[in-house]
Amino acid sequence: MHNLLDFLRKYCHVLLFVALECIGLTLLCRFNGFQGSVWLTAANDAAAGVQALNTEVTSFFELRNVNRALTHQNVHLFRENAKLREELASLKKDTTLTEKLMAEKLKDFRLIEAMVVSNTTGGGENYLVINRGEADGVKPEMGVVGGGGAVGIVYLTDKHHSLIIPLTNRKSSISCRVRGQNYFGYLQWSGGSTRHAVLDDVPRYAKVKSGDVVETSGYSAVFPPGIFVGRVKSVGNSSDGQSYKLDVALGTNFSNIRDVQVISTPYKAELDSLFSKAAKETL
């Protein structure tokens, strides 16, 4: 208290001067419009400057958090980009290998070039219609392939068009195997995405892993063995737990399929005759 009184006595004239100046400026700005507007403008400019400074300071101290978030986002994008590059490289590799292997497997077969003119992919009973029919040598139960591998089987024919049951039809059931192994199962489509199907009845002692190639087994006259079908996406158990149930990523993209080839099997008539004779003898 004593120090405060000493301070007031020492600087009383200065304090009085400052007080009178403040009172004078207040009266001047209050009762004079021009001076008041000048004072208000100056005060607003000063307040805006202080606010801008505060914003800059706050933004500066937030830069650490922003940089951290950007770093995490860049890492995430880098990983996604690397994954997409790997998938793209895998698809390109599969396409080249598929075309080479199919050319090798089908070199002794007559192939009928065709174009898809109608394609239904919205339900369980999906069908394809091609612009080749009986006049071109197409017959029911012929196999159909495309650039991505197996497509389906000819179901009905007329003179210039044919109806195809694709792999993405619930009625489709094709004997397939895992490449490099003799174990086979039946590929069926259970609905949902047209890029996936299920290979069932694969023995549990089969060495199957994600990424393995699934191809036709050749246990019918429809497809020769070794025609690419897709790749194993995941390995699961069948409903009874006695065998594997493989989720297969199909090689054919049925949403934009266009050019296909119908396989004319030269020995199909002989096989059909043998099966017919066996059926008669059984009866």
KATA-V841621 format. One record per residue. N is the residue number from 1. SS is DSSP state (h for helix, s for strand, l for the rest). Layout:
n=<N,N>
ss=<SS,SS>
//
This chain:
n=<1,2,3,4,5,6,7,8,9,10,11,12,13,14,15,16,17,18,19,20,21,22,23,24,25,26,27,28,29,30,31,32,33,34,35,36,37,38,39,40,41,42,43,44,45,46,47,48,49,50,51,52,53,54,55,56,57,58,59,60,61,62,63,64,65,66,67,68,69,70,71,72,73,74,75,76,77,78,79,80,81,82,83,84,85,86,87,88,89,90,91,92,93,94,95,96,97,98,99,100,101,102,103,104,105,106,107,108,109,110,111,112,113,114,115,116,117,118,119,120,121,122,123,124,125,126,127,128,129,130,131,132,133,134,135,136,137,138,139,140,141,142,143,144,145,146,147,148,149,150,151,152,153,154,155,156,157,158,159,160,161,162,163,164,165,166,167,168,169,170,171,172,173,174,175,176,177,178,179,180,181,182,183,184,185,186,187,188,189,190,191,192,193,194,195,196,197,198,199,200,201,202,203,204,205,206,207,208,209,210,211,212,213,214,215,216,217,218,219,220,221,222,223,224,225,226,227,228,229,230,231,232,233,234,235,236,237,238,239,240,241,242,243,244,245,246,247,248,249,250,251,252,253,254,255,256,257,258,259,260,261,262,263,264,265,266,267,268,269,270,271,272,273,274,275,276,277,278,279,280,281,282,283>
ss=<l,h,h,h,h,h,h,h,h,h,l,h,h,h,h,h,h,h,h,h,h,h,h,h,h,h,h,h,h,h,h,l,h,h,h,h,h,h,h,h,h,h,h,h,h,h,h,h,h,h,h,h,h,h,h,h,h,h,h,h,h,h,h,h,h,h,h,h,h,h,h,h,h,h,h,h,h,h,h,h,h,h,h,h,h,h,h,h,h,h,h,h,h,h,h,h,h,h,h,h,h,h,h,h,h,l,l,l,l,s,s,s,s,s,s,s,s,s,s,l,l,l,l,l,l,l,l,s,s,s,l,l,l,h,h,h,l,l,l,l,l,l,s,s,s,s,l,l,s,s,s,s,s,s,s,s,s,l,l,l,l,s,s,s,s,s,l,l,l,l,l,l,l,s,s,s,s,s,l,l,l,l,l,s,s,s,s,s,l,l,l,l,l,l,l,s,s,s,s,s,s,s,s,l,l,l,l,l,l,l,l,l,s,s,s,s,l,l,l,l,l,l,l,l,l,l,l,s,s,s,s,s,s,s,s,s,s,l,l,l,l,l,s,s,s,s,s,s,s,s,l,l,l,l,l,l,l,l,s,s,s,s,s,s,l,l,l,h,h,h,h,h,h,h,h,h,h,h,h,h,h,h,l>
//
